[in-house]
Amino acid sequence: MRFNIAAAALAAFTLAFTASAHAQSADAQRLREISVMIFNVCHASSPNSANDAVCACAAGYMGGALNDRELEVFSYAARLALLESQGASQAELEAVIQEFFAAGYTINDLEAVEAKLSIVAARGDAICKPYEDRNMM
């Protein structure tokens, strides 16, 4: 479901690049921005209004399953996935990757989030699955 898209984006991102450094805690505004981005990536993967509840559930679940740093790291992969779905140029994609490294994140950060997603994705799918059935809403 939705979590497989995120895992694929993280895997592609991980294979492409390497670097080093640190990052900071996300503030409330940044958390809102990330939540909207996750929703938009999810919705772009299956754009119909019936998926609004599923995508809102996925965004909320990710916000609870990942800590602030992990969510920040995940947001870069989500942004790449969204840009790719919108037909962004290679230069636009590379700009996001450069921003990721400039913010002090590393491939190790990305791999840690990818590993955590492999653990929490099944639970997220189970929690958000009822919203796929229009009758449940």
ROMI-783975 format. One record per atom (N, C-alpha, C): x negated, y negated, z negated. Coordinates in pm, whole numbers, padded with zeros to 5 digits, always signed. Each point is the difference from the previous one (the first is absolute). Layout:
! ROMI-783975
XYZ ...
! end
This chain:
! ROMI-783975
-00083+00118+00000 +00083-00118+00000 -00088-00125+00000 +00039-00103-00067 -00067-00130+00000 -00143+00009-00053 -00024+00089-00095 -00131+00007-00062 -00103+00063+00093 +00044+00079+00097 -00091+00058+00096 -00061-00108+00089 +00076-00103+00033 -00049-00111+00082 -00111-00071-00075 +00022-00025-00127 -00101-00068-00082 -00127+00083-00008 +00014+00127-00020 -00117+00087-00011 -00077+00003+00131 +00071+00002+00113 -00066-00001+00131 -00076-00131+00021 +00061-00111-00038 -00066-00130+00013 -00126-00004-00085 +00008+00050-00122 -00117+00002-00088 -00109+00090+00057 +00038+00113+00055 -00099+00092+00055 -00072-00065+00119 +00074-00065+00089 -00061-00066+00115 -00094-00110-00045 +00042-00077-00098 -00080-00109-00053 -00127+00054-00063 +00010+00108-00073 -00115+00060-00067 -00103+00049+00100 +00045+00060+00108 -00093+00054+00098 -00074-00109+00076 +00058-00119+00008 -00056-00104+00085 -00113-00080-00062 -00005-00018-00132 -00090-00100-00057 -00064+00039-00133 -00107-00074-00039 -00065+00012-00131 -00043-00136-00053 -00021-00014-00135 -00046-00127-00063 -00017+00014-00150 +00014-00117-00079 -00016+00005-00146 +00063-00118-00072 +00014+00007-00141 +00027-00113-00091 +00112+00015-00101 +00081-00107-00028 +00098-00001-00108 +00130-00066+00044 +00102-00004-00089 +00128-00065+00031 +00068-00045-00127 +00104-00081+00013 +00069-00054-00115 +00143+00053-00012 +00061-00024-00114 +00137+00040-00023 +00096-00084+00083 +00104+00061+00046 +00100-00071+00080 +00092-00079-00093 +00037-00122+00041 +00095-00077-00078 +00142+00030+00050 +00099-00056-00067 +00140+00030+00034 +00033-00036+00144 -00048-00112+00048 +00028-00040+00139 -00061+00100+00098 -00122+00041-00027 -00066+00097+00088 +00073+00134-00003 +00046+00041-00117 +00077+00124-00009 +00128-00007+00083 +00066-00116-00002 +00120-00018+00084 -00037+00010+00148 -00110-00064+00039 -00044+00005+00139 -00029+00144+00044 -00067+00074-00086 -00031+00139+00032 +00126+00083+00011 +00095-00022-00090 +00126+00073+00004 +00074-00025+00132 +00002-00125+00042 +00065-00035+00128 -00073+00066+00116 -00133+00000-00007 -00079+00062+00107 +00028+00150+00009 +00005+00067-00114 +00029+00144+00000 +00139+00025+00058 +00096-00082-00041 +00135+00012+00056 -00003-00017+00151 -00070-00103+00048 -00005-00027+00144 -00068+00110+00079 -00107+00056-00055 -00068+00111+00066 +00093+00120+00009 +00065+00031-00109 +00096+00110-00005 +00112-00023+00101 +00055-00119+00000 +00112-00032+00089 -00042+00003+00146 -00121-00044+00028 -00051+00001+00138 -00014+00143+00052 -00022+00095-00092 -00016+00140+00041 +00133+00063+00040 +00110-00059-00042 +00132+00051+00033 +00101-00114-00017 +00003-00091+00098 +00075-00125-00016 +00152+00010+00017 +00069+00043-00102 +00145-00014+00001 +00045-00032-00142 +00110-00066-00011 +00042-00053-00130 +00024+00110-00104 +00027+00121+00044 +00021+00110-00094 -00127+00029-00080 -00114-00041+00053 -00125+00026-00068 -00039-00109-00099 +00078-00106-00012 -00033-00107-00094 -00014+00055-00142 +00092+00082-00042 -00005+00054-00136 -00120+00094-00017 -00029+00082+00101 -00114+00090-00007 -00129-00080-00010 -00011-00105+00082 -00123-00081+00001 -00014-00080-00129 +00110-00049-00053 -00005-00070-00129 -00044+00097-00110 +00052+00120+00005 -00039+00102-00097 -00149+00031+00013 -00048+00017+00122 -00142+00031+00022 -00089-00113-00053 +00038-00125+00027 -00080-00113-00047 -00002-00004-00153 +00113+00021-00062 +00007+00002-00146 -00078+00115-00059 +00012+00115+00062 -00073+00116-00050 -00151-00022+00008 -00047-00053+00113 -00142-00025+00015 -00049-00100-00105 +00082-00101-00027 -00035-00099-00102 -00015+00062-00138 +00076+00102-00027 -00009+00067-00130 -00105+00109-00004 -00026+00064+00113 -00093+00113+00003 -00146-00044+00005 -00025-00120+00052 -00137-00050+00015 -00025-00115-00095 -00121-00010-00053 -00033-00117-00082 -00025-00120+00093 -00023-00117-00057 -00014-00121+00081 -00113+00012+00103 -00113+00049-00043 -00113+00012+00092 +00032+00098+00114 +00057+00113-00036 +00037+00099+00102 +00103-00057+00097 +00093-00075-00053 +00104-00060+00084 -00061-00102+00095 -00096-00079-00048 -00072-00095+00087 -00070+00074+00113 -00072+00106-00035 -00070+00079+00101 +00100+00056+00100 +00108+00056-00052 +00103+00057+00086 +00060-00106+00093 +00010-00124-00048 +00061-00106+00081 -00076-00025+00129 -00132+00017-00003 -00078-00019+00122 +00034+00108+00103 +00010+00124-00045 +00038+00109+00092 +00142-00021+00051 +00089-00046-00087 +00138-00026+00042 +00003-00111+00105 -00081-00104-00023 -00005-00110+00096 -00052+00048+00135 -00101+00085-00002 -00051+00057+00125 +00108+00080+00072 +00072+00081-00074 +00106+00081+00060 +00108-00089+00061 +00037-00106-00070 +00101-00092+00051 -00049-00070+00126 -00123-00049-00003 -00056-00067+00118 -00007+00094+00119 -00043+00124-00025 -00006+00099+00109 +00138+00025+00059 +00101+00011-00086 +00136+00024+00049 +00054-00118+00081 -00059-00118-00024 +00043-00119+00073 -00088-00026+00122 -00093+00091+00029 -00085-00013+00118 -00112-00103-00014 -00052-00016-00119 -00107-00097-00025 -00125+00036+00081 -00080-00102+00027 -00125+00020+00072 -00104+00063-00092 -00105+00053+00061 -00111+00057-00077 -00061-00107-00090 -00011-00122+00051 -00058-00110-00079 +00084-00028-00125 +00132+00006+00012 +00087-00021-00116 -00018+00110-00104 -00012+00122+00047 -00021+00113-00092 -00136-00011-00069 -00102-00036+00076 -00133-00015-00058 -00005-00114-00101 +00080-00104+00021 +00005-00111-00096 +00051+00047-00135 +00100+00088+00000 +00053+00054-00126 -00107+00086-00068 -00070+00079+00077 -00105+00085-00055 -00111-00085-00061 -00039-00105+00070 -00103-00090-00053 +00048-00068-00128 +00126-00038-00004 +00058-00061-00120 -00003+00097-00118 +00028+00126+00028 -00004+00106-00102 -00138+00003-00067 -00103+00005+00082 -00135+00006-00054 -00041-00131-00065 +00040-00112+00058 -00033-00131-00057 +00064-00018-00138 +00115+00064-00022 +00068-00007-00130 -00072+00086-00104 -00101+00075+00043 -00079+00078-00094 +00042+00145-00013 +00089+00046+00086 +00042+00140-00005 -00097+00086+00081 -00001+00127-00032 -00092+00094+00065 +00077+00118+00057 -00073+00078+00078 +00057+00125+00051 +00034+00092-00117 -00079-00004-00106 +00031+00082-00118 +00136-00039-00059 +00030-00131-00001 +00131-00045-00048 +00110+00060+00087 -00021-00005+00130 +00099+00051+00094 +00018+00150-00016 -00109+00072-00014 +00008+00144-00018 +00070+00037-00131 -00022-00079-00105 +00068+00026-00128 +00150-00018+00014 +00042-00103+00072 +00143-00022+00021 +00058+00110+00088 -00075+00040+00102 +00045+00109+00086 +00021+00128-00081 -00094+00029-00091 +00011+00119-00085 +00121-00011-00091 +00021-00117-00058 +00115-00016-00089 +00131+00014+00078 +00004-00057+00121 +00121+00013+00082 +00031+00146+00031 -00105+00080+00022 +00025+00142+00029 +00066+00070-00118 -00021-00055-00119 +00060+00059-00120 +00142-00054-00023 +00020-00130+00018 +00128-00061-00035 +00102-00002+00113 -00042+00027+00125 +00090-00011+00114 +00120+00094-00009 -00022+00123-00038 +00111+00096-00007 +00105-00045-00100 -00045-00053-00112 +00095-00050-00101 +00078-00119+00055 -00071-00089+00070 +00066-00116+00060 +00104+00042+00103 -00034+00099+00081 +00097+00051+00098 +00123+00055-00071 -00020+00075-00108 +00113+00057-00073 +00087-00109-00062 -00064-00102-00055 +00076-00108-00064 +00078-00081+00102 -00058-00027+00115 +00066-00086+00100 +00088+00078+00098 -00011+00131+00003 +00077+00084+00094 +00151-00024-00004 +00062-00016-00116 +00145-00019-00001 +00047-00122+00082 -00086-00099+00013 +00038-00121+00073 -00001+00018+00151 -00056+00111+00045 +00004+00029+00143 +00140+00039+00044 +00078+00052-00092 +00138+00039+00030 +00088-00122-00022 +00055-00052+00106 +00082-00122-00005 +00113+00014-00103 +00050+00119-00023 +00110+00020-00095 -00043-00021-00145 -00131+00004-00025 -00050-00016-00138 -00006-00147-00040 +00008-00089+00099 -00014-00144-00030 +00132-00063-00036 
! end
